[in-house]
Amino acid sequence: MSRLRHPLVQIGITVLLTAPWILLFAYNTLVGFGLLPGTPIHLGTLAEVATTGVAVLGASFLLAWGAETAEKDVPRAFAIAVLAVLAVAPEYAVDALYAWNAGAGGATAEACNALSPAVIEAGETQIARACHDANLAVANMTGANRILIGIGWAGIAIFTVWRAIDTRDPAVKDREGWLGDAVRLNRDIATEITFLFAATLWAFLVPLGGGIDAIDTIVLVGLYVAYIALILKSDIEHEEEQVGVPKYLQQWSVPWRPIAVLVLFGYSGLMIFTAVEPFAHGLEQIGINNGIPEFFMIQWIAPLASESPELIVVVVLVNKARSTAGFNALISSKLNQWTLLIGTLALVFSLSFGAYGILPFDAKQAAEIWITAGQSYFALAILCNFEISVREAIVLFGLFISQVILEFVLIREWLALPFDSYELLLAYTAIYLVAGTLLFVKRRESVKLLFGLAADAGRDALGREPVHEEFAD
């Protein structure tokens, strides 16, 4: 083996990608606390975006290696769940910041309803700014979730089929018909899809409560806790042989192997958590400086930046012909964002508010939640037969990007369209619901199989015998 191709050299080179940012961050932190003399160093916007972007890239590789190595000692689903939480941690931080500011500013449903949308958008008073931050918390959350499916699920499916020409990925199946080639998913993902389906159905009810409240927190966080408890009892799988850095680290003995995993998780998590926020903020500032509205940047550009570690990790897995693990990571990320992210917003809001409170949002953000739930519903209808074709991925991406473009056209008033943003969101919600329902009906046998597999996985985790023998592979 060439010295430059040795796994430890690869880890060292990857860590070097993060070094400029971690040194800058450490120096500014120590100066800020008075532990070092001098003044903080502030890079220009472009330089900061470049430095943090490279750090995120390096951290994503380390995170992927850590998750793959961990599969030797813990169930794969749990390793991927940890990966997903670490990869999207910055998204939680951004949303928590807006929810905190909303509570600290005294935003309540009554106070916000008394203000016009124009007054809230202008943010000239404390309560108006607080209501605006509450709306931004919801907008950032819904944007992140729709990007994960519209770009993540769709883009990775197309990328996987394309890369299969070289990787010979066994999960990619040739299908007849126009763009019929598809990525087959492992049936073990039935548990994640079932929990995500339950969270999606609940999300449709969230706007009906006038805001995100304690009931939403209990239900959505409860779903995620139940999911983690279930997969922790799953068996450890060893049938998929690793290559490269994970294969090398898996050969280490205990306790060095678990220590290596914890170091990779800890270091990459620190990099992602500290670097993604300035990376996203820098992109936001570049967009605003070029005339793109703040609200649009916070809903779409900032979440796209915060989702980048997850997408990079999945690309790494696909390049190793591990598309099944890649899709598991994407679905796990969607599940934790669609449960923990929404569910914890009310808790953060209440803590800053100083008492129990409901995170309010306006009618536009209610529609944003409905379209996000609608997109999730349609995407799950696509995956319910455990595959996604290139054609389906293109439709998923097309619906997502067309809505974003139309909304941008409305914001910039480039064309006089016969509908406003609210009506546009409701129309796309209806499209997603109709298309998803038709698919579910058409694939009702696959839905029966899906829920049967999930039920048997639950029984198996609880030490009970499966009752659906026909669901066995």
Disulfide bonds with the S-S distance in Angstrom:
Cys112-Cys131 2.02
